[in-house]
Amino acid sequence: MNTKPVYLTAEGLEKLKAELHELITVDRPRVAARIHEAKLDGDLSENAEYEDAKQEQSFLEGRIATLELQLRNAAVIEKANGDSVGIGSKVVIKGADGEETFTIVGSAEAAPRDGRISNESPVGAALMGHKKGDTVTVQAPSGPIEYTLVRIG
């Protein structure tokens, strides 16, 4: 059993709880009804609706198990102090392509398109513990990339 802490902001914790509640109270009964209806159609060996519903149920139960584990191991983080980068820090970095703004979050909340990167991602891991003005090197697949930490908020 995995007991590694899942770092979450208070907002992230609430989102996971809401998703789990929705899956258990809405989606699980809906999928069970689909399976029941498909069983009424007769021969299950050639019933595409039954197979599709069972596959959806498998995915759903896997997601529920994942969320339950994440919530069991949740470690809610407070906003990091402004001196150095930690989980919860909003940072502005400057590289060859200009400035970028990110919030460092735990892997369960990461959404790079929304500017939320994991503390375990290459950029997030490189920034952890650094202070404003520091230059960090990120080991990217294309080679090392340097960033300067412009601001921590």
C-alpha positions in Angstrom: 0.0 0.0 0.0 1.3 3.4 -1.0 1.6 5.8 2.0 3.5 8.5 0.2 2.0 11.9 1.2 -0.2 13.5 -1.4 0.4 17.3 -1.1 -2.7 19.3 -1.7 -3.8 22.9 -1.3 -7.1 23.3 0.7 -8.8 24.1 -2.7 -7.4 20.9 -4.2 -8.6 18.8 -1.3 -12.1 20.1 -1.7 -12.0 19.4 -5.5 -10.9 15.8 -4.9 -13.6 15.3 -2.2 -16.3 16.8 -4.6 -15.1 14.5 -7.4 -15.2 11.4 -5.2 -18.7 12.4 -4.0 -19.9 12.8 -7.6 -18.4 9.5 -8.7 -20.0 7.6 -5.8 -23.4 9.2 -5.6 -24.1 9.9 -9.3 -21.8 8.0 -11.6 -21.7 4.6 -9.8 -25.5 4.2 -9.7 -25.8 5.3 -13.3 -23.2 2.7 -14.5 -24.9 0.0 -12.3 -28.2 0.8 -14.0 -26.5 0.6 -17.5 -25.2 -2.8 -16.6 -28.6 -4.0 -15.3 -30.3 -2.8 -18.5 -27.7 -4.5 -20.7 -28.1 -7.8 -18.8 -31.8 -7.7 -19.6 -31.0 -7.7 -23.3 -30.0 -11.4 -23.1 -26.7 -13.1 -24.3 -23.9 -11.3 -22.6 -21.1 -12.8 -24.7 -22.1 -10.7 -27.8 -23.6 -7.7 -26.0 -21.6 -4.6 -26.8 -23.6 -2.4 -24.5 -22.8 -4.7 -21.6 -19.1 -4.8 -22.4 -19.0 -1.0 -22.7 -20.8 -0.5 -19.4 -18.5 -3.0 -17.6 -15.5 -1.2 -19.0 -16.9 2.1 -17.8 -17.5 0.5 -14.4 -13.9 -0.7 -14.2 -12.5 2.8 -15.0 -14.9 4.4 -12.5 -14.0 2.0 -9.7 -10.3 2.6 -10.4 -10.7 6.3 -10.2 -12.7 6.0 -7.0 -9.9 3.8 -5.5 -7.3 6.4 -6.6 -9.1 9.3 -5.1 -9.8 7.4 -1.8 -6.0 6.6 -1.5 -5.1 10.2 -2.3 -7.5 11.6 0.3 -6.3 9.0 2.9 -2.7 10.2 2.4 -3.5 13.9 1.9 -1.2 16.4 3.4 -2.8 19.9 3.2 -0.2 22.5 2.6 -0.5 26.1 3.7 0.7 28.9 1.5 4.5 28.8 1.4 6.4 31.7 2.9 7.7 34.2 0.5 11.4 33.6 1.1 11.9 30.4 -0.8 10.0 28.3 -3.2 7.8 25.5 -1.7 4.5 23.8 -2.5 1.9 26.5 -2.8 4.3 29.2 -4.0 3.4 31.3 -7.0 6.6 31.9 -8.9 7.6 34.0 -11.9 10.6 32.6 -13.8 12.5 34.1 -16.7 14.2 32.0 -19.4 15.3 32.4 -23.0 11.6 32.5 -24.1 10.6 35.2 -21.6 8.7 35.2 -18.3 6.4 32.4 -17.2 4.2 32.3 -14.0 3.5 29.0 -12.2 2.0 27.9 -8.9 3.9 24.9 -7.4 1.4 22.2 -6.3 1.5 18.5 -5.4 1.3 16.1 -8.3 -2.4 15.4 -7.7 -3.3 19.0 -8.5 -0.9 19.6 -11.4 -2.4 21.2 -14.5 0.4 22.7 -16.5 -2.0 24.4 -19.0 -3.6 26.2 -16.0 -0.2 27.3 -14.7 -0.1 24.7 -11.9 3.0 22.5 -12.0 4.0 19.7 -9.8 6.8 19.9 -7.2 7.9 16.6 -8.8 8.1 18.0 -12.4 11.5 18.9 -13.7 10.9 22.7 -13.4 9.1 22.4 -10.1 11.7 20.2 -8.5 14.5 22.5 -9.7 12.8 25.5 -8.2 12.1 24.0 -4.8 13.9 25.7 -2.0 15.4 28.5 -4.2 15.1 32.2 -3.5 14.3 35.3 -5.6 17.3 36.0 -7.9 18.6 32.4 -8.0 19.3 30.8 -11.3 18.3 27.2 -11.6 19.1 24.6 -14.3 16.4 22.3 -15.4 17.4 19.0 -17.1 15.0 18.9 -20.0 14.9 16.1 -22.7 16.4 18.6 -25.2 19.2 19.5 -22.7 19.7 21.8 -19.8 17.6 25.0 -19.6 18.4 27.9 -17.2 15.8 30.0 -15.5 16.1 33.0 -13.2 13.6 33.2 -10.3 12.2 36.6 -10.7 9.5 36.6 -8.0 7.9 34.4 -5.4 4.4 35.3 -4.3 
